Amino acid sequence: APVFSQERYSARVRENNAAGALVLTVRATDADWGQNARVRYRLGEGRVRGAPLSSYVSVQAETG
C-alpha cells in the first residue's frame, strides 16, 4: 500500500488567491515495482458552503 510522508496534512488558504496557486503538496511512495508502484492522487468528496470541494481546488493526479 502507498505510504504518505506525513500522517496528516493541513493547509490554510489566503482569501483571493490567484487561480492555479499552489496550496499544498502531498507525497506518497509505494514499495512495489513498475506500474504497481505508481501512486495517483484525488480529492475526497466534500462540500464547502453547499458547493462541491472540486469547485474550489483541484489535484494533479500524477504529482499530488
Summary of the structure (lengths in Angstrom):
residues: 64
radius of gyration: 13.9
end to end distance: 16.3
largest distance: 41.8
contacts: 94
relative contact order: 0.21
helix: 11%
strand: 12%
